Amino acid sequence: MAWENLYRDAGWVFTYEDGRPLNPNYLSATFRQFVARIGLHRLTFLGLPHEHTSLLLPAGMPITAVSQRLGRASSGITGDLYSHLLDDTDRHLADAIERALRGTQSRVHTQCAHTTTFGRRAPRGEEGNPR
């Protein structure tokens, strides 16, 4: 409250109490001390968006949602920069669909013995198709 009348808004994000911009070196040093104090791995202030994205995408978060959190108008840049992380996400998605299909396979065969899981007719003489 003491600085309320002295604050001058110049549009800076990180400021002293009176609105003057913080020295970038001060901000970096303070952040480094904070990271060391809480026991995180080496992390820089400017690396926070990268760290954030690198944790969210492999966890399966949609790229559009992650891009919005980063303040990007489009997910294209995020996709270009982090496509190597999406490869793992795609692998997880493929594993999930495989598990889902294996779980439904027996139910589908029980319901309709003359078709396969994917709805194609089995050739004459194969299992489940007496034609």
N, CA, C and O atoms as a DFTB+ gen file, in Angstrom:
524 C
 N C O
     1  1       0.805      -1.191       0.000
     2  2       0.000       0.000       0.000
     3  2       0.856       1.265       0.000
     4  3       0.435       2.302      -0.514
     5  1       2.042       1.182       0.569
     6  2       2.891       2.369       0.665
     7  2       3.325       2.863      -0.718
     8  3       3.554       4.058      -0.904
     9  1       3.438       1.951      -1.690
    10  2       3.901       2.323      -3.028
    11  2       2.751       2.707      -3.955
    12  3       2.976       3.151      -5.081
    13  1       1.541       2.539      -3.487
    14  2       0.364       2.756      -4.324
    15  2       0.390       4.100      -5.060
    16  3       0.086       4.148      -6.252
    17  1       0.738       5.158      -4.392
    18  2       0.742       6.491      -5.020
    19  2       1.992       6.747      -5.853
    20  3       2.009       7.665      -6.674
    21  1       3.039       5.945      -5.654
    22  2       4.289       6.154      -6.375
    23  2       4.413       5.296      -7.638
    24  3       5.288       5.533      -8.472
    25  1       3.539       4.308      -7.771
    26  2       3.625       3.379      -8.899
    27  2       3.285       4.068     -10.216
    28  3       2.266       4.750     -10.329
    29  1       4.149       3.881     -11.205
    30  2       3.942       4.416     -12.546
    31  2       3.877       3.233     -13.518
    32  3       4.880       2.557     -13.745
    33  1       2.713       2.992     -14.080
    34  2       2.543       1.872     -14.998
    35  2       3.100       2.247     -16.365
    36  3       2.556       3.104     -17.062
    37  1       4.196       1.586     -16.735
    38  2       4.810       1.820     -18.038
    39  2       4.651       0.605     -18.945
    40  3       5.256       0.532     -20.014
    41  1       3.827      -0.349     -18.504
    42  2       3.572      -1.519     -19.332
    43  2       4.539      -2.673     -19.131
    44  3       4.466      -3.666     -19.855
    45  1       5.440      -2.567     -18.169
    46  2       6.386      -3.647     -17.913
    47  2       5.712      -4.770     -17.136
    48  3       4.799      -4.522     -16.348
    49  1       6.157      -5.998     -17.353
    50  2       5.591      -7.137     -16.639
    51  2       6.264      -7.303     -15.282
    52  3       5.584      -7.500     -14.275
    53  1       7.584      -7.227     -15.245
    54  2       8.332      -7.402     -14.003
    55  2       8.935      -6.062     -13.603
    56  3       9.804      -5.522     -14.288
    57  1       8.457      -5.538     -12.478
    58  2       8.871      -4.199     -12.062
    59  2       9.213      -4.152     -10.583
    60  3       8.877      -5.044      -9.803
    61  1       9.899      -3.069     -10.234
    62  2      10.050      -2.724      -8.821
    63  2       8.708      -2.170      -8.351
    64  3       7.796      -1.961      -9.150
    65  1       8.603      -1.940      -7.070
    66  2       7.341      -1.464      -6.498
    67  2       6.857      -0.151      -7.094
    68  3       5.660       0.133      -7.083
    69  1       7.777       0.646      -7.612
    70  2       7.363       1.941      -8.173
    71  2       7.075       1.881      -9.677
    72  3       6.748       2.904     -10.278
    73  1       7.189       0.695     -10.294
    74  2       6.882       0.538     -11.710
    75  2       8.080       0.541     -12.628
    76  3       7.949       0.267     -13.821
    77  1       9.275       0.854     -12.079
    78  2      10.484       0.796     -12.914
    79  2      10.751      -0.660     -13.286
    80  3      10.499      -1.555     -12.480
    81  1      11.259      -0.912     -14.500
    82  2      11.510      -2.301     -14.909
    83  2      12.637      -2.928     -14.099
    84  3      13.628      -2.278     -13.767
    85  1      12.455      -4.216     -13.789
    86  2      13.522      -4.955     -13.117
    87  2      14.684      -5.173     -14.068
    88  3      14.490      -5.325     -15.274
    89  1      15.866      -5.187     -13.532
    90  2      17.053      -5.528     -14.305
    91  2      16.954      -7.023     -14.640
    92  3      16.758      -7.838     -13.738
    93  1      17.087      -7.392     -15.910
    94  2      16.984      -8.809     -16.288
    95  2      17.958      -9.703     -15.526
    96  3      17.618     -10.843     -15.209
    97  1      19.154      -9.217     -15.228
    98  2      20.116     -10.021     -14.474
    99  2      19.617     -10.303     -13.059
   100  3      19.826     -11.392     -12.526
   101  1      18.962      -9.319     -12.459
   102  2      18.396      -9.505     -11.124
   103  2      17.309     -10.578     -11.164
   104  3      17.255     -11.449     -10.296
   105  1      16.453     -10.507     -12.169
   106  2      15.380     -11.484     -12.307
   107  2      15.950     -12.893     -12.496
   108  3      15.488     -13.838     -11.856
   109  1      16.932     -13.036     -13.354
   110  2      17.549     -14.342     -13.602
   111  2      18.219     -14.892     -12.348
   112  3      18.072     -16.072     -12.030
   113  1      18.947     -14.050     -11.643
   114  2      19.643     -14.491     -10.428
   115  2      18.647     -14.912      -9.348
   116  3      18.845     -15.924      -8.675
   117  1      17.584     -14.140      -9.187
   118  2      16.571     -14.466      -8.189
   119  2      15.884     -15.786      -8.534
   120  3      15.622     -16.605      -7.652
   121  1      15.598     -15.984      -9.799
   122  2      14.954     -17.234     -10.230
   123  2      15.890     -18.413     -10.015
   124  3      15.450     -19.467      -9.554
   125  1      17.166     -18.261     -10.336
   126  2      18.160     -19.319     -10.131
   127  2      18.210     -19.731      -8.661
   128  3      18.242     -20.921      -8.351
   129  1      18.215     -18.754      -7.760
   130  2      18.219     -19.033      -6.321
   131  2      16.958     -19.782      -5.908
   132  3      17.023     -20.719      -5.114
   133  1      15.819     -19.374      -6.441
   134  2      14.555     -20.026      -6.130
   135  2      14.580     -21.490      -6.569
   136  3      14.196     -22.375      -5.805
   137  1      15.031     -21.744      -7.794
   138  2      15.093     -23.107      -8.330
   139  2      16.013     -23.972      -7.470
   140  3      15.680     -25.119      -7.169
   141  1      17.158     -23.436      -7.074
   142  2      18.089     -24.188      -6.226
   143  2      17.470     -24.468      -4.855
   144  3      17.629     -25.559      -4.309
   145  1      16.773     -23.493      -4.310
   146  2      16.192     -23.641      -2.976
   147  2      15.118     -24.729      -2.935
   148  3      15.021     -25.459      -1.949
   149  1      14.321     -24.845      -3.980
   150  2      13.263     -25.854      -3.964
   151  2      13.705     -27.191      -4.555
   152  3      12.929     -28.146      -4.583
   153  1      14.955     -27.262      -5.028
   154  2      15.531     -28.531      -5.458
   155  2      15.148     -28.996      -6.848
   156  3      15.201     -30.194      -7.125
   157  1      14.767     -28.089      -7.726
   158  2      14.488     -28.471      -9.107
   159  2      15.790     -28.630      -9.877
   160  3      16.834     -28.109      -9.484
   161  1      15.703     -29.364     -10.987
   162  2      16.878     -29.477     -11.848
   163  2      17.181     -28.107     -12.440
   164  3      16.389     -27.174     -12.308
   165  1      18.309     -27.999     -13.078
   166  2      18.712     -26.709     -13.652
   167  2      17.649     -26.216     -14.627
   168  3      17.347     -26.879     -15.619
   169  1      17.100     -25.075     -14.342
   170  2      16.013     -24.514     -15.114
   171  2      16.195     -23.006     -15.170
   172  3      16.459     -22.369     -14.151
   173  1      16.053     -22.441     -16.351
   174  2      16.171     -20.988     -16.474
   175  2      14.781     -20.368     -16.583
   176  3      13.808     -21.038     -16.930
   177  1      14.713     -19.103     -16.285
   178  2      13.453     -18.383     -16.376
   179  2      12.917     -18.437     -17.800
   180  3      11.731     -18.686     -18.014
   181  1      13.795     -18.203     -18.773
   182  2      13.367     -18.230     -20.168
   183  2      13.042     -19.638     -20.650
   184  3      12.378     -19.807     -21.673
   185  1      13.504     -20.644     -19.923
   186  2      13.213     -22.025     -20.284
   187  2      11.882     -22.542     -19.760
   188  3      11.498     -23.669     -20.072
   189  1      11.172     -21.746     -18.972
   190  2       9.897     -22.194     -18.400
   191  2       8.865     -22.608     -19.456
   192  3       8.256     -23.668     -19.308
   193  1       8.645     -21.823     -20.506
   194  2       7.658     -22.270     -21.504
   195  2       8.052     -23.594     -22.155
   196  3       7.193     -24.442     -22.399
   197  1       9.338     -23.779     -22.438
   198  2       9.802     -25.036     -23.022
   199  2       9.569     -26.189     -22.050
   200  3       9.073     -27.245     -22.443
   201  1       9.923     -25.988     -20.791
   202  2       9.727     -27.031     -19.783
   203  2       8.241     -27.380     -19.664
   204  3       7.871     -28.553     -19.602
   205  1       7.420     -26.373     -19.635
   206  2       5.975     -26.542     -19.528
   207  2       5.447     -27.401     -20.687
   208  3       4.705     -28.361     -20.478
   209  1       5.844     -27.035     -21.901
   210  2       5.409     -27.755     -23.095
   211  2       5.951     -29.172     -23.112
   212  3       5.238     -30.108     -23.477
   213  1       7.213     -29.338     -22.718
   214  2       7.853     -30.648     -22.730
   215  2       7.239     -31.611     -21.726
   216  3       7.389     -32.825     -21.864
   217  1       6.559     -31.093     -20.732
   218  2       5.876     -31.952     -19.763
   219  2       4.431     -32.236     -20.182
   220  3       3.933     -33.343     -19.979
   221  1       3.772     -31.259     -20.755
   222  2       2.357     -31.419     -21.095
   223  2       2.113     -32.298     -22.316
   224  3       1.217     -33.142     -22.291
   225  1       2.891     -32.120     -23.385
   226  2       2.630     -32.878     -24.610
   227  2       2.799     -34.385     -24.422
   228  3       1.913     -35.137     -24.828
   229  1       3.895     -34.861     -23.826
   230  2       4.003     -36.310     -23.615
   231  2       2.956     -36.860     -22.648
   232  3       2.670     -38.058     -22.658
   233  1       2.386     -35.994     -21.817
   234  2       1.332     -36.428     -20.899
   235  2      -0.005     -36.578     -21.618
   236  3      -0.995     -36.982     -21.009
   237  1      -0.036     -36.254     -22.917
   238  2      -1.240     -36.450     -23.702
   239  2      -2.147     -35.240     -23.811
   240  3      -3.274     -35.347     -24.294
   241  1      -1.663     -34.094     -23.368
   242  2      -2.486     -32.889     -23.490
   243  2      -2.567     -32.472     -24.956
   244  3      -1.573     -32.572     -25.675
   245  1      -3.726     -32.009     -25.409
   246  2      -3.871     -31.610     -26.812
   247  2      -2.957     -30.438     -27.158
   248  3      -2.806     -29.497     -26.379
   249  1      -2.361     -30.514     -28.325
   250  2      -1.415     -29.483     -28.746
   251  2      -2.096     -28.120     -28.839
   252  3      -1.462     -27.096     -28.581
   253  1      -3.369     -28.093     -29.201
   254  2      -4.062     -26.809     -29.289
   255  2      -4.191     -26.162     -27.911
   256  3      -4.036     -24.948     -27.775
   257  1      -4.473     -26.965     -26.899
   258  2      -4.599     -26.431     -25.531
   259  2      -3.255     -25.935     -25.018
   260  3      -3.181     -24.884     -24.381
   261  1      -2.193     -26.688     -25.292
   262  2      -0.850     -26.280     -24.860
   263  2      -0.455     -24.982     -25.562
   264  3       0.104     -24.083     -24.933
   265  1      -0.737     -24.881     -26.841
   266  2      -0.418     -23.666     -27.597
   267  2      -1.158     -22.461     -27.038
   268  3      -0.593     -21.372     -26.936
   269  1      -2.410     -22.653     -26.679
   270  2      -3.177     -21.551     -26.090
   271  2      -2.574     -21.112     -24.767
   272  3      -2.512     -19.914     -24.487
   273  1      -2.123     -22.066     -23.938
   274  2      -1.492     -21.719     -22.661
   275  2      -0.225     -20.914     -22.872
   276  3       0.135     -20.078     -22.044
   277  1       0.456     -21.171     -23.994
   278  2       1.680     -20.433     -24.303
   279  2       1.376     -19.069     -24.912
   280  3       2.284     -18.265     -25.121
   281  1       0.111     -18.807     -25.195
   282  2      -0.281     -17.525     -25.772
   283  2      -0.101     -17.461     -27.267
   284  3      -0.051     -16.370     -27.833
   285  1      -0.003     -18.596     -27.919
   286  2       0.172     -18.606     -29.376
   287  2      -1.179     -18.595     -30.064
   288  3      -2.138     -19.203     -29.590
   289  1      -1.242     -17.906     -31.173
   290  2      -2.485     -17.811     -31.934
   291  2      -2.783     -19.105     -32.680
   292  3      -3.934     -19.384     -33.014
   293  1      -1.749     -19.890     -32.938
   294  2      -1.897     -21.113     -33.720
   295  2      -1.052     -22.215     -33.100
   296  3      -0.041     -21.948     -32.450
   297  1      -1.473     -23.443     -33.306
   298  2      -0.692     -24.564     -32.781
   299  2       0.400     -25.006     -33.756
   300  3       1.168     -25.919     -33.451
   301  1       0.475     -24.368     -34.922
   302  2       1.458     -24.757     -35.929
   303  2       2.896     -24.628     -35.454
   304  3       3.704     -25.532     -35.666
   305  1       3.221     -23.518     -34.817
   306  2       4.591     -23.313     -34.330
   307  2       4.919     -24.343     -33.253
   308  3       6.003     -24.927     -33.257
   309  1       3.993     -24.561     -32.344
   310  2       4.213     -25.545     -31.279
   311  2       4.424     -26.922     -31.889
   312  3       5.316     -27.661     -31.472
   313  1       3.610     -27.264     -32.872
   314  2       3.763     -28.556     -33.543
   315  2       5.101     -28.704     -34.231
   316  3       5.723     -29.765     -34.172
   317  1       5.553     -27.636     -34.891
   318  2       6.844     -27.675     -35.575
   319  2       7.994     -27.837     -34.580
   320  3       8.915     -28.622     -34.804
   321  1       7.929     -27.083     -33.474
   322  2       9.030     -27.108     -32.510
   323  2       9.063     -28.360     -31.651
   324  3      10.136     -28.795     -31.233
   325  1       7.902     -28.946     -31.382
   326  2       7.826     -30.048     -30.433
   327  2       7.324     -31.345     -31.050
   328  3       6.827     -32.213     -30.332
   329  1       7.443     -31.495     -32.368
   330  2       6.944     -32.708     -33.023
   331  2       7.645     -33.960     -32.508
   332  3       7.046     -35.035     -32.490
   333  1       8.900     -33.839     -32.088
   334  2       9.608     -35.005     -31.558
   335  2       8.940     -35.525     -30.284
   336  3       9.030     -36.717     -29.989
   337  1       8.283     -34.664     -29.536
   338  2       7.564     -35.106     -28.346
   339  2       6.236     -35.742     -28.709
   340  3       5.731     -36.597     -27.981
   341  1       5.675     -35.333     -29.821
   342  2       4.400     -35.887     -30.255
   343  2       4.556     -37.311     -30.751
   344  3       3.588     -38.072     -30.746
   345  1       5.755     -37.690     -31.181
   346  2       5.983     -39.070     -31.603
   347  2       5.674     -40.020     -30.454
   348  3       5.039     -41.054     -30.661
   349  1       6.115     -39.681     -29.243
   350  2       5.813     -40.495     -28.073
   351  2       4.318     -40.474     -27.779
   352  3       3.742     -41.499     -27.414
   353  1       3.689     -39.315     -27.935
   354  2       2.260     -39.204     -27.697
   355  2       1.511     -40.081     -28.685
   356  3       0.575     -40.782     -28.301
   357  1       1.909     -40.053     -29.956
   358  2       1.274     -40.904     -30.958
   359  2       1.422     -42.373     -30.607
   360  3       0.494     -43.158     -30.805
   361  1       2.577     -42.748     -30.089
   362  2       2.802     -44.136     -29.687
   363  2       1.831     -44.521     -28.566
   364  3       1.262     -45.612     -28.582
   365  1       1.644     -43.622     -27.595
   366  2       0.710     -43.887     -26.500
   367  2      -0.726     -44.008     -27.027
   368  3      -1.495     -44.857     -26.576
   369  1      -1.072     -43.145     -27.990
   370  2      -2.414     -43.216     -28.572
   371  2      -2.604     -44.523     -29.332
   372  3      -3.664     -45.142     -29.241
   373  1      -1.600     -44.944     -30.071
   374  2      -1.686     -46.206     -30.800
   375  2      -1.832     -47.378     -29.833
   376  3      -2.617     -48.293     -30.082
   377  1      -1.086     -47.357     -28.740
   378  2      -1.206     -48.410     -27.723
   379  2      -2.605     -48.433     -27.127
   380  3      -3.172     -49.501     -26.899
   381  1      -3.162     -47.242     -26.872
   382  2      -4.501     -47.162     -26.281
   383  2      -5.550     -47.731     -27.229
   384  3      -6.434     -48.467     -26.789
   385  1      -5.473     -47.407     -28.521
   386  2      -6.460     -47.927     -29.461
   387  2      -6.286     -49.434     -29.634
   388  3      -7.262     -50.163     -29.812
   389  1      -5.033     -49.896     -29.581
   390  2      -4.806     -51.345     -29.677
   391  2      -5.451     -52.065     -28.492
   392  3      -6.097     -53.099     -28.666
   393  1      -5.275     -51.516     -27.291
   394  2      -5.902     -52.135     -26.106
   395  2      -7.423     -52.119     -26.235
   396  3      -8.096     -53.087     -25.883
   397  1      -7.954     -51.011     -26.743
   398  2      -9.404     -50.910     -26.902
   399  2      -9.909     -51.928     -27.914
   400  3     -10.939     -52.567     -27.699
   401  1      -9.186     -52.080     -29.014
   402  2      -9.609     -53.043     -30.036
   403  2      -9.508     -54.472     -29.528
   404  3     -10.386     -55.289     -29.805
   405  1      -8.477     -54.778     -28.809
   406  2      -8.342     -56.126     -28.254
   407  2      -9.470     -56.414     -27.262
   408  3      -9.948     -57.545     -27.170
   409  1      -9.880     -55.412     -26.541
   410  2     -10.980     -55.587     -25.592
   411  2     -12.316     -55.789     -26.276
   412  3     -13.190     -56.455     -25.720
   413  1     -12.502     -55.236     -27.467
   414  2     -13.777     -55.370     -28.174
   415  2     -13.767     -56.532     -29.142
   416  3     -14.827     -56.929     -29.627
   417  1     -12.609     -57.091     -29.439
   418  2     -12.497     -58.131     -30.454
   419  2     -13.371     -59.336     -30.119
   420  3     -14.115     -59.811     -30.977
   421  1     -13.295     -59.832     -28.902
   422  2     -14.065     -61.020     -28.561
   423  2     -15.561     -60.716     -28.598
   424  3     -16.346     -61.573     -29.005
   425  1     -15.973     -59.524     -28.183
   426  2     -17.378     -59.148     -28.202
   427  2     -17.895     -59.089     -29.643
   428  3     -19.005     -59.541     -29.923
   429  1     -17.101     -58.537     -30.547
   430  2     -17.513     -58.432     -31.948
   431  2     -17.618     -59.810     -32.568
   432  3     -18.578     -60.087     -33.287
   433  1     -16.644     -60.688     -32.304
   434  2     -16.686     -62.037     -32.873
   435  2     -17.856     -62.828     -32.322
   436  3     -18.432     -63.643     -33.043
   437  1     -18.213     -62.624     -31.110
   438  2     -19.344     -63.326     -30.517
   439  2     -20.639     -62.873     -31.161
   440  3     -21.524     -63.689     -31.422
   441  1     -20.759     -61.582     -31.419
   442  2     -21.988     -61.046     -32.003
   443  2     -22.165     -61.459     -33.457
   444  3     -23.291     -61.693     -33.897
   445  1     -21.088     -61.550     -34.198
   446  2     -21.194     -61.788     -35.641
   447  2     -20.001     -62.623     -36.079
   448  3     -18.965     -62.077     -36.459
   449  1     -20.138     -63.929     -36.029
   450  2     -19.010     -64.818     -36.251
   451  2     -18.477     -64.788     -37.671
   452  3     -17.337     -65.194     -37.894
   453  1     -19.258     -64.321     -38.644
   454  2     -18.785     -64.345     -40.031
   455  2     -18.045     -63.067     -40.439
   456  3     -17.680     -62.924     -41.606
   457  1     -17.815     -62.143     -39.518
   458  2     -17.039     -60.955     -39.852
   459  2     -15.859     -60.845     -38.911
   460  3     -15.860     -61.426     -37.826
   461  1     -14.866     -60.107     -39.324
   462  2     -13.728     -59.845     -38.455
   463  2     -14.024     -58.605     -37.639
   464  3     -15.079     -57.990     -37.799
   465  1     -13.103     -58.233     -36.767
   466  2     -13.259     -57.048     -35.930
   467  2     -13.491     -55.804     -36.767
   468  3     -14.188     -54.889     -36.329
   469  1     -12.924     -55.753     -37.957
   470  2     -13.008     -54.548     -38.781
   471  2     -14.153     -54.603     -39.783
   472  3     -14.242     -53.747     -40.662
   473  1     -15.028     -55.593     -39.665
   474  2     -16.228     -55.623     -40.482
   475  2     -16.050     -56.233     -41.861
   476  3     -16.966     -56.147     -42.679
   477  1     -14.908     -56.848     -42.155
   478  2     -14.712     -57.487     -43.455
   479  2     -15.149     -58.945     -43.351
   480  3     -14.942     -59.595     -42.326
   481  1     -15.742     -59.441     -44.403
   482  2     -16.125     -60.856     -44.409
   483  2     -14.875     -61.725     -44.504
   484  3     -13.954     -61.438     -45.268
   485  1     -14.866     -62.788     -43.712
   486  2     -13.788     -63.755     -43.795
   487  2     -13.970     -64.581     -45.053
   488  3     -15.099     -64.900     -45.424
   489  1     -12.868     -64.935     -45.721
   490  2     -12.993     -65.780     -46.934
   491  2     -13.643     -67.110     -46.595
   492  3     -13.554     -67.588     -45.464
   493  1     -14.312     -67.717     -47.609
   494  2     -15.006     -68.987     -47.454
   495  2     -14.059     -70.038     -46.846
   496  3     -12.902     -70.171     -47.247
   497  1     -14.578     -70.749     -45.903
   498  2     -13.819     -71.852     -45.326
   499  2     -12.996     -71.465     -44.108
   500  3     -12.508     -72.348     -43.403
   501  1     -12.822     -70.165     -43.834
   502  2     -12.051     -69.778     -42.635
   503  2     -12.928     -69.878     -41.411
   504  3     -14.151     -69.978     -41.512
   505  1     -12.293     -69.849     -40.253
   506  2     -12.975     -69.935     -38.968
   507  2     -14.160     -68.995     -38.899
   508  3     -14.063     -67.824     -39.268
   509  1     -15.268     -69.513     -38.427
   510  2     -16.423     -68.657     -38.195
   511  2     -17.233     -68.345     -39.449
   512  3     -18.241     -67.645     -39.358
   513  1     -16.819     -68.849     -40.633
   514  2     -17.562     -68.569     -41.850
   515  2     -17.787     -69.904     -42.600
   516  3     -16.930     -70.350     -43.362
   517  1     -18.932     -70.514     -42.369
   518  2     -19.183     -71.844     -42.937
   519  2     -19.576     -71.840     -44.410
   520  3     -19.848     -72.917     -44.940
   521  1     -19.624     -70.729     -45.097
   522  2     -20.112     -70.676     -46.487
   523  2     -19.523     -71.727     -47.335
   524  3     -19.835     -71.809     -48.522
